[in-house]
């Protein structure tokens, strides 16, 4: 249960029999993204799904081992300084150290500018 006493939506849907898997997936893309509950659908994926072992989980927060962060195969400078990534499915906020945020935005903006002229962009 979450702090407010409510179940995460994917737990409630599983417990009610609406979905058959206690799973969620998040996909971010240049033309938007989507969240799927109860499994995943590879029809819109451009690459194979990558699975990560959880270091620990609690409620709506999940920790994974982190060796660095890359966008479009470009390594983000300084991202290897942290050994744990934190995924939180219950919030819209992202908290990063300022140096990592600046590098992330630099790479993200570059990727978006470079792909504007590609077909289906």
C-alpha positions in Angstrom: 0.0 0.0 0.0 1.1 3.5 -0.6 1.4 6.2 2.0 -2.1 7.4 1.4 -3.4 3.8 1.9 -4.2 3.2 -1.8 -2.8 0.4 -4.0 -0.8 1.2 -7.1 -3.2 1.0 -10.1 -1.4 -2.1 -11.5 -1.8 -4.0 -8.2 -5.5 -3.1 -8.0 -6.1 -4.1 -11.7 -4.3 -7.4 -11.1 -6.2 -8.1 -7.8 -9.5 -7.4 -9.6 -8.7 -9.7 -12.5 -8.6 -6.9 -15.1 -5.0 -7.8 -16.1 -3.3 -11.2 -15.9 0.3 -10.0 -15.1 1.4 -7.8 -12.2 3.5 -5.7 -14.5 3.8 -2.3 -16.0 6.0 -1.0 -18.8 6.9 2.6 -19.7 8.1 3.6 -23.1 9.4 7.1 -23.9 9.9 8.1 -27.5 10.4 11.2 -29.7 6.8 11.1 -30.8 5.3 10.5 -27.4 5.2 7.5 -25.3 2.9 5.1 -23.4 2.5 3.2 -20.3 1.0 -0.3 -20.4 -0.4 -2.1 -17.4 -0.6 -5.9 -17.2 2.2 -6.7 -19.6 3.7 -5.2 -22.7 3.1 -5.0 -26.5 6.1 -4.9 -28.7 4.2 -3.8 -31.9 5.4 -0.2 -31.5 8.9 -0.9 -30.2 11.9 -0.2 -32.4 14.2 -2.4 -30.4 14.0 -5.5 -28.2 12.7 -5.0 -24.6 15.5 -4.8 -22.1 15.0 -6.4 -18.7 16.7 -5.3 -15.5 16.9 -7.1 -12.2 15.6 -5.2 -9.3 17.9 -4.3 -6.4 14.9 -3.8 -4.1 11.4 -2.6 -4.4 8.9 -1.0 -2.1 5.4 0.2 -3.0 5.7 2.2 -6.1 9.5 2.7 -6.1 12.0 0.4 -7.7 15.9 0.4 -7.6 18.1 -1.0 -10.3 21.9 -1.3 -10.6 23.2 1.6 -12.8 26.4 1.7 -14.7 25.6 4.9 -16.6 23.0 6.5 -18.8 23.0 6.9 -22.6 20.6 8.5 -25.0 20.7 7.3 -28.6 24.0 5.5 -27.8 25.7 8.7 -26.5 26.9 8.2 -22.9 26.0 11.0 -20.5 29.1 12.5 -18.9 29.1 11.8 -15.2 26.2 9.4 -15.2 28.6 6.5 -14.2 29.2 8.3 -10.9 26.1 6.7 -9.4 25.6 3.0 -8.9 21.8 2.9 -8.3 18.9 4.0 -10.5 15.6 4.7 -8.9 12.3 4.2 -10.9 9.2 5.6 -9.3 5.9 4.7 -11.1 3.8 6.8 -8.8 4.9 10.4 -9.6 5.6 12.7 -12.5 8.6 14.3 -10.8 12.2 13.5 -11.7 15.0 14.3 -9.3 18.6 14.3 -10.6 21.8 15.9 -9.5 22.3 19.3 -11.4 25.3 18.0 -13.4 23.4 15.0 -14.6 20.3 17.0 -15.5 22.3 19.4 -17.6 23.9 16.6 -19.5 20.6 14.8 -19.9 19.0 17.9 -21.4 21.9 18.5 -23.7 21.7 15.0 -25.1 17.9 15.0 -25.2 17.8 18.4 -27.1 20.5 17.2 -29.5 18.6 14.0 -30.2 15.3 15.9 -30.8 17.0 18.4 -33.2 18.8 15.6 -35.1 15.7 13.6 -35.7 13.4 16.4 -36.9 14.3 15.9 -40.5 14.1 12.1 -40.4 11.0 10.3 -42.0 8.2 9.8 -39.5 9.6 12.4 -37.2 
